[in-house]
Amino acid sequence: MSFRYIWVLLFLLVQIGLWLYWVFNIKDNSYPIVSKKMDKIIAKHIDLSKISIKNNILIIGILLLTVSASGPQIGTRIRPVERKGVDLVIALDTSTSMDAEDVTPSRLSKSKLEVAKLIKNLKGDRVAIIVFAGTSHLYLPLTTDYEAALLFLNEIDSEMIPTQGTILSTAMNKALESFSNDVDKFKVMMLITDGEDHDDKAIEIASKASEMGLIINTVGVGSKSGSLIPIEDKKTKKVSYKRDIKGNLITSTLNESILKEIATAGGGSYFWFANSADSYKEISSVLENMEKKTISTHEFSEYEDRYQLLGLSSVFCFIISFAFPTKRKIKR
């Protein structure tokens, strides 16, 4: 047994204290504000034993009301809980080109910021995170623990995968492996990248994924004008810029065309993380309007509130107390 508002029970001590004061100090006088002589006159017409019964019933009613107000909880109950949503896999490009700063503060940092807002806005959906560059890895399996997802997301950087170069097809293959095969819908992938691709299989795999029920949405990060790729020396903290084998500076630009083609082949839509705030809202709107499945159904036990019976009993006590007759019967 427990109480939802246990502090209310402190009023019981006050009531018991007042009752004891009444019993030990005013028990010989039914009406303490009048003289004892007048009390004797009143006693000729009023049955003092009935007044005692009336008062006791009223006190019991007050006590029951106080206990009821404390929210007593007795026993347990079993309640089914359903969570509806979609399975969302977020594939985040962690290649060095994502360190470019044509999007503030960088492409990768902007992506992490918008993905964090997206995760916070999810309602019942399961989310997984894939990181990829030259290879891809399932960084976080499907989960509804959004706090854990945010912690994992915060630790992502461009040095996680030593194999550089961006291969989009590996991320899509890893996403297909992340989903269970029993349901052919309710599966969504968000491919977040600047569009650089060192492979030509992405569109083919996107089409194959669409046939298997996986919707692939792409998110471009960067600008068409592009930006240099900064490289920081960990020891000296000096920043230089990436160059090709001939020593020329490399300018990384957003490849929207490939991302739009992948989205079309994957049955999804193309989005863009720009410098404007809240770029995630379009994606969130698309997810909210999708058909939902029951992600999980489970039961849990909790205390059952039992204040109703005590509250009803106190009302009956008040009614009986106010209606209880105290007039002495006159013998004829």
C-alpha positions in Angstrom: 0.0 0.0 0.0 1.2 3.5 -0.8 -0.1 7.1 -0.9 0.1 9.5 -3.9 0.2 12.5 -1.6 1.5 11.2 1.7 2.0 14.6 3.2 -1.8 15.0 3.5 -1.7 12.4 6.2 -0.1 15.0 8.5 -3.6 16.5 8.8 -4.7 13.3 10.6 -2.3 14.3 13.5 -4.0 17.7 13.7 -7.4 16.1 13.8 -6.5 13.5 16.3 -5.0 16.2 18.5 -8.2 18.3 18.4 -10.3 15.3 19.2 -8.2 14.4 22.2 -8.4 18.0 23.4 -12.2 17.8 23.1 -12.4 14.5 25.0 -10.2 15.5 27.9 -11.2 19.2 28.3 -14.7 19.7 27.1 -16.3 16.3 27.8 -18.5 17.6 30.7 -20.1 20.4 28.7 -21.9 19.8 25.5 -21.8 23.5 24.6 -18.6 25.0 26.0 -19.5 28.6 25.0 -22.5 28.6 27.5 -22.6 28.2 31.2 -23.1 24.8 32.8 -26.5 25.9 34.1 -27.7 26.7 30.6 -26.1 23.4 29.5 -28.3 21.5 31.9 -31.5 23.3 30.6 -30.5 22.4 27.0 -29.8 18.8 28.1 -33.5 18.4 29.1 -34.5 18.8 25.4 -31.5 17.3 23.6 -30.2 13.7 24.0 -26.4 14.1 24.8 -25.7 10.5 23.8 -27.1 11.1 20.4 -25.0 14.3 20.1 -21.9 12.1 20.9 -22.9 9.6 18.2 -23.5 12.5 15.7 -20.1 14.0 16.5 -18.3 10.7 16.2 -19.8 10.0 12.8 -18.7 13.5 11.7 -15.2 12.9 12.9 -15.0 9.6 11.1 -16.2 11.3 8.0 -13.4 13.9 8.2 -10.8 11.2 8.9 -12.0 9.2 5.8 -11.9 12.4 3.7 -8.4 13.1 4.8 -7.2 9.6 4.0 -9.0 9.7 0.6 -7.3 13.1 -0.2 -3.9 11.5 0.4 -4.5 9.2 -2.6 -4.2 5.7 -1.2 -3.0 3.1 -3.7 -3.6 -0.6 -3.0 -2.8 -3.6 -5.2 -1.7 -3.4 -8.8 -3.3 -3.4 -12.2 -2.1 -4.5 -15.6 -2.5 -2.1 -18.5 -1.5 -2.7 -22.2 0.6 0.0 -23.8 1.0 0.4 -27.5 3.7 2.4 -29.3 3.1 3.3 -32.9 5.7 4.6 -35.3 8.1 3.8 -38.1 11.6 2.3 -38.1 14.0 5.2 -39.0 17.6 4.6 -39.9 19.8 7.7 -40.1 22.9 7.2 -42.2 25.4 10.0 -41.5 28.4 10.7 -43.8 31.5 11.1 -41.6 34.1 11.5 -44.4 36.5 14.4 -44.2 34.6 16.4 -46.8 31.9 16.8 -44.1 34.3 19.1 -42.2 33.9 21.7 -44.9 32.5 25.0 -43.5 30.3 26.2 -46.3 27.5 25.4 -43.8 28.0 26.9 -40.3 29.8 25.7 -38.2 30.6 22.7 -40.5 28.6 20.2 -42.6 28.9 17.5 -40.0 28.2 19.7 -37.1 25.1 21.2 -38.8 23.9 17.6 -39.6 24.3 16.5 -36.0 22.4 19.6 -34.8 19.5 19.0 -37.1 19.4 15.2 -36.5 19.3 15.9 -32.7 16.3 18.1 -33.2 14.7 15.5 -35.4 15.2 12.8 -32.7 13.8 15.0 -30.0 10.7 15.5 -32.1 10.1 11.7 -32.7 7.0 10.2 -31.1 7.2 6.4 -30.8 9.4 5.8 -33.8 12.4 3.6 -33.4 15.7 5.1 -34.6 19.1 3.7 -35.6 22.3 5.4 -36.6 24.7 4.3 -39.3 28.1 6.1 -39.8 29.8 5.7 -43.2 32.7 7.0 -45.3 34.7 4.4 -47.3 33.0 1.7 -45.2 29.8 1.8 -43.1 29.0 0.6 -39.6 25.9 0.2 -37.6 26.7 2.7 -34.8 23.4 2.4 -32.9 20.8 -0.4 -33.4 17.1 0.4 -33.6 15.9 1.8 -30.3 13.2 4.0 -28.7 15.7 5.3 -26.2 16.1 8.8 -27.6 18.3 10.0 -24.8 20.8 7.2 -25.7 20.5 8.1 -29.4 21.4 11.7 -28.6 24.4 10.6 -26.6 25.7 8.4 -29.4 25.0 11.2 -31.9 27.1 13.7 -29.9 30.2 11.5 -30.2 30.2 11.2 -34.0 33.2 12.9 -35.7 35.0 12.7 -39.1 37.7 10.5 -37.6 35.5 7.6 -36.6 36.1 5.7 -39.9 39.7 5.4 -41.0 38.8 4.3 -44.5 38.1 7.6 -46.3 36.2 8.2 -49.5 32.4 8.2 -49.6 30.6 5.1 -50.9 26.9 5.7 -50.5 25.9 2.1 -51.5 27.6 0.7 -48.4 25.3 2.8 -46.2 22.2 1.7 -48.0 23.2 -2.0 -47.7 23.9 -1.6 -44.0 20.4 0.0 -43.6 18.8 -3.0 -45.3 20.6 -5.3 -42.9 19.4 -3.2 -39.9 15.7 -3.8 -40.6 13.8 -7.0 -39.8 12.4 -8.7 -42.9 8.9 -9.6 -41.5 7.3 -6.3 -42.5 7.7 -4.8 -46.0 6.8 -1.2 -45.0 7.1 1.3 -42.2 10.9 1.4 -42.9 12.6 4.7 -43.6 16.2 5.8 -44.3 17.6 9.3 -44.1 20.9 9.4 -46.1 22.7 12.6 -44.9 25.7 13.5 -47.1 27.3 16.1 -49.3 26.7 13.8 -52.2 30.3 12.8 -53.0 30.3 9.2 -54.2 33.2 7.0 -55.2 30.9 4.2 -56.5 28.2 4.0 -59.1 25.9 1.4 -57.4 23.9 3.8 -55.2 20.9 4.3 -57.6 20.7 0.6 -58.3 20.7 -0.3 -54.7 18.1 2.4 -53.9 15.8 1.0 -56.4 16.3 -2.5 -55.0 15.7 -1.2 -51.4 12.4 0.5 -52.6 11.1 -2.9 -53.8 11.9 -4.4 -50.4 9.8 -1.7 -48.7 12.5 0.7 -47.6 11.9 4.4 -48.4 15.1 6.3 -48.9 15.1 10.0 -48.3 18.3 11.9 -49.0 19.5 15.0 -47.3 22.1 17.3 -48.9 24.6 19.2 -46.7 26.7 21.9 -48.2 26.5 24.5 -51.0 26.9 24.4 -54.8 29.8 26.8 -54.6 31.6 24.5 -52.3 34.3 24.9 -49.7 37.8 23.9 -48.9 38.3 20.9 -46.6 40.1 21.9 -43.4 42.6 19.5 -41.7 43.7 20.3 -38.2 47.0 19.1 -36.9 46.3 17.7 -33.4 49.7 18.6 -32.1 50.2 22.1 -33.3 46.4 22.9 -33.6 47.2 24.5 -37.0 44.7 24.2 -39.8 45.6 23.4 -43.3 43.5 22.4 -46.3 43.2 19.1 -48.1 45.0 18.9 -51.5 45.0 16.3 -54.3 48.0 14.3 -55.4 49.2 17.2 -57.6 49.2 19.6 -54.6 46.1 21.5 -55.7 43.5 22.6 -53.1 40.4 20.4 -53.2 37.0 22.2 -53.2 34.2 20.0 -52.1 30.8 20.9 -53.5 27.3 19.6 -52.9 26.2 17.0 -55.5 22.5 17.5 -55.5 21.8 15.6 -58.7 23.0 12.2 -57.4 21.0 12.7 -54.2 17.8 13.6 -56.0 18.2 10.5 -58.3 18.7 8.3 -55.2 15.6 9.7 -53.5 13.6 9.2 -56.7 14.8 5.6 -57.1 14.2 5.0 -53.4 10.6 6.3 -53.4 11.5 9.1 -51.1 12.2 12.9 -51.1 15.2 15.1 -51.2 15.9 17.6 -48.4 18.6 20.2 -47.8 20.3 21.2 -44.6 21.1 24.9 -45.2 22.3 27.6 -42.9 18.7 28.4 -42.1 17.5 27.2 -38.7 15.2 24.2 -38.2 15.9 22.5 -41.5 14.7 19.3 -39.9 11.0 20.3 -39.8 10.3 19.2 -43.3 11.6 15.7 -42.5 9.7 15.6 -39.3 6.5 16.5 -41.1 7.0 13.7 -43.6 7.6 11.2 -40.8 4.5 12.3 -38.9 2.3 11.8 -42.0 3.5 8.3 -42.7 1.4 5.2 -41.9 2.5 3.9 -38.5 2.9 0.4 -37.2 2.7 -1.0 -33.7 6.4 -0.9 -32.6 5.8 -2.6 -29.3 3.0 -3.8 -27.1 3.7 -4.6 -23.5 2.0 -4.5 -20.2 3.1 -3.1 -16.9 1.7 -3.1 -13.4 1.1 -0.1 -11.2 -0.7 0.7 -8.0 -4.4 1.0 -8.3 -6.0 4.2 -6.9 -8.5 3.4 -4.1 -9.5 6.9 -3.0 -13.0 6.6 -4.5 -14.5 4.2 -1.8 -13.1 6.2 1.0 -14.3 9.5 -0.4 -17.8 8.1 -0.9 -17.8 6.7 2.6 -16.9 10.1 4.0 -19.8 11.7 2.1 -22.2 9.2 3.6 -20.8 10.0 7.1 -21.4 13.7 6.6 -25.0 13.1 5.4 -25.8 10.8 8.3 -24.2 13.2 10.8 -26.2 16.2 9.5 -29.4 14.2 9.4 -29.0 12.4 12.6 -31.8 13.5 15.2 -30.6 14.7 18.6 -33.9 15.8 20.1 -34.8 13.9 23.3 -38.0 12.0 23.1 -40.6 13.3 25.6 -42.4 10.6 27.5 -46.1 11.0 27.8 
